Amino acid sequence: MSALSGLRVLDLSRVLAGPWAGQMLADLGADVVKVERPGVGDDTRAWGPPYLRDAEGRDTSEAAYFLSANRNKRSVTIDFTLPEGQQQVRELVARADVLIENFKVGGLAAYGLDYASLRQLNPRLIYCSVTGFGQDGPYAKRAGYDFMIQAMGGLMSITGRAENEEGAGPVKAGVALTDILTGLYASNAILAALNERERSGLGQHIDLALLDVQVACLGNQALNYLTTGKPPQRLGNAHPNIVPYQDFPTADGDFILTVGNDGQFRRFCEVAGHPEWASDARFASNAQRVANRELLIPLIRQATVFRTTAQWIAELEQAGVPCGPINDLAQVFDDAQIKARGVEISLPHTLAGEVKLVANPIRLSRTPVEYRKAPPLLGEHNAEVLADWLGEQPTE
């Protein structure tokens, strides 16, 4: 028995934030049924190349993007713009614990599939709505996309090279980080609502906005602003509150140095051959190093270029100073620690024989994550779900 065995989730969402939440619940054992448009499916099925390849190396219909967020789900195709499709969704809702959707505000009301309508049918239903800006406010009716939200929510203002550096300017994160974080918040909210339902017997509506999540995840940078009234600026790979905590050049590339306290800084100085830095009044404490970063960082850069990345990592690890290489994804998946942790997995796939995926990072000792199903083909489980959920017998 998995942690969420017996939980039924109806996933009406598309693209990334909602599907990421659904995949999280599915990995933990929930029966997640993905409802898709007949003949088209989730938008991300077409977001390629790259596409999954079959044994002969030919592209299949399954885009890598879709594969990233739809493991352990079953796919059914229902056109709920039609009355018969709406009725079919309602029949599934009557047997569901959770519904996830990411339509525009009010978009499902036209089909009688909004929370106000469905809670009359199933008062225990947890109904999770994911939108760009939430269910209310002046922007509620707008569509929201991750890239735009990273800009509006402040993340891009603190990401990228500093204004006085070549190539300065705001930069988005390399993945749709706001979508993924919203999916994680959504799965947390759903589990909280399910726990509360054990006491009240009632479901509830969850209103999640990408913009809210983006601002909430600014973390220390948001508090840096709220504490001082001064908007933080871009610092490239440097840290606003810790020094040295950034990339440095080596004889054959670059490495990351993450000094978290004064003791680590003292040990770094010894390895670097400059123990005097640790006793220098300008650098002796982190607060002093932050105030004098423009003096200290060039000194460190002048020292790091004389050893290779591997030499720095070996010597600093021996001294207990956190550091690491800057890996591309080929190096990531070839890393000994990644291999030891089983981060890359593979599952049988109908079209390709097998599909490689990234494992869920949650490790539960008694009810571990189970990888039961590869991301589904469009409508692959139509008959199976109708039989399991509604008791309908497949037609000959």
Salt bridges, closest charged atoms under 4 A:
ASP11 OD2 - LYS73 NZ 3.01
ASP27 OD2 - ARG71 NH2 2.59
ASP31 OD2 - ARG74 NH2 2.77
GLU36 OE2 - ARG45 NH2 2.77
ASP42 OD2 - LYS34 NZ 2.89
ASP43 OD1 - ARG37 NH2 2.77
ASP54 OD2 - ARG58 NE 3.00
GLU56 OE1 - ARG58 NH2 3.05
ASP59 OD1 - ARG53 NE 3.55
GLU62 OE1 - ARG45 NH1 2.92
ASP97 OD1 - ARG197 NH2 2.93
GLU163 OE2 - ARG234 NH2 2.03
GLU165 OE1 - ARG161 NH1 3.46
ASP262 OD1 - ARG289 NH2 2.89
GLU276 OE2 - HIS274 ND1 2.88
ASP280 OD2 - ARG282 NH2 2.77
GLU315 OE1 - ARG307 NH1 2.58
ASP334 OD1 - LYS339 NZ 2.98
GLU344 OE2 - LYS356 NZ 3.92
GLU380 OE2 - HIS381 NE2 3.89
GLU384 OE2 - ARG74 NH1 2.85
ASP388 OD2 - ARG74 NH1 2.61
